[in-house]
Amino acid sequence: MRRYAEIRLLPRVQARTPHRLGLNVELQENAAATNLWDWIADSQAACLREFHPEVELRSRPFTVADAAGIADRAGFDAWRRRLLADPDACIPWDRYAFTRPVPWLGVPDEFLAKVAELGLPALLSLGYAPKQFARPLVIDVASTADPDDAGIDWGAAASAYEYYLAEIWHYAVRHAVQARHFMMLNEPCNRWGWWYLPEEFATVGSDWWTTLSWNDDLPAGQRALGERYFSLVAIQHAVLCRLARQALDDVTAVLAARGRQVQLRLSGPTDVIWEQFWSRSGRQLDACDWHHYHPDPATFRLGYRAVEAAAASLGKQTMISEFGRLSGGTPITELLFGMPQSLEVADLLMEVLALADPHGPGLGDATFYLLSFPATHRNYKQLVYGNMDTLDWSGRDRPMWGRGEAWRPTAEEQQLRWPTPAYHIFRMLARACQGGPHAVIDAGWLNPTSAAPHDIPAGLRVQVIDQGGRVVVNLLNRTAAACPGVRLDPAALGRTCACRLVRAVTVEHADRLLELLPGDGAVTLDVPAQSLVQVVFDSVAWHRAGVLRLEERTHGPGDSAALGLWQTTRLHAIATIDGVEIDASTWAVQWDSAQDQLVRAGQGGLIQRLRAVGEPVVITAAIPGVVSRTVTIR
């Protein structure tokens, strides 16, 4: 008998996955002409964070003259009621750039129409800061006391409120995206120059972060100035949260009066530094939104526990709208084309999938930073790349927008084409938590065939996600040695599966289906070195598929009848099992191209032409050993 180490799946719930695992997207110019949307659909992302980095969505300012007559809270409320009487008619829409090109972003209405076409929820940033109006939001910018109504400049408040109301009404009501989740200003502590501050900060200069950091080696006066800076910003931020909450509640009330019930959510502070903001604004928010970057997954768990406790004390969810391996400018050696770097991403993602206390309010959304390049200001941390000639190859990670107008990418340069192993890892793990939140259940090691403890593989990370109809086991091996003879036994779960699937990301395989095993029972396999393997105990009897048909659904300019260079299309493999049609594309199908150097077939049905050679290429979709179907790409 072959020696093996056994992993016994156990029904004890350890954590819950996020409600949705998604992505950050940045530059989206030429929205109708790019293949970005097919890649997003292929990624299995369940939501998208939009309007990042922060941009001004007003095309002309709200002026002091616009605020005339708003001297106090009563005047503000009277002005607000006039807007709400008929928002479509009363909001000055010509003040906003929703239908106009926004530099280094795109036309918001156009790219959000593509998001709506994908059917993905959009998480929209409300990118307003006090310096967008000519007067401070609070009367005493030097005070560290929370202002009452008399301490707020209600003309300045009207500028913020109108911005919030316009964005929320437009994208929750008027636009096809039908947004339901809005976020406060991104990383408020980093927005130097966006806040009104007292005179004592005038000499700080542009190197404000170093000057105001709470580092022990700084003079005491500078450390105190840093503490004061965060307090003053948090006070203004809390007033903004109050105004954004008012706008959300007003939109909800207006729609309810029209017989339409909607639930709108607001999250913040959207920052690495969260506690100072949450303590003042948490009651106005629906989720405590945290950012975290670190190559060590353990730091995610330790940091998240504090966020979770603070949010749960108010009965609120958590959210992670940015996370990744490294923050800020990144060394070029950290590009995710390397397996070690990509497997670090796998480790972080698996940690995030298992953060939430199963008995708490839960982790709402977690969006990885970043999907694609070209982007606005990072070069070396994306999951998939377009034209690599546009990358900053100097190693200094200079923002594209900072390199001048000549570097604004064309539609051709934006066509995504080079996925990293981390991209395939993301889609594998996103697939595991689709439809969440799901229970993350326990697993235990046994060593039934050897008395040597070292026969249990060291360094193999095991995660079990119970989707109800299927149990997904993720096996991460970041080491340079394979783990032979690993047996997964689901018997303790007390349920029967119809078949078992084995998929893997390795140097050779990009989330490919390696085995389809009919029936129930344990699975024994070798886990390759530097790999992520996914074993699925599935209630769907894929081996009983009688018919497989291919259905084309593309969100870009190409299609199978005429696929141009770098254009994409998406094929869905629809299996008929016992008279019922089921989409098998991302679970039980092997996708192959007869000439993969000309036309690539991704393992979720994403098809892309790689060379400008017009000869037809045959694509095959197969449930191995059962049924297959072909299509010709021309």
Summary of the structure (lengths in Angstrom):
residues: 634
radius of gyration: 26.0
end to end distance: 51.2
largest distance: 86.9
contacts: 2178
relative contact order: 0.13
helix: 31%
strand: 27%
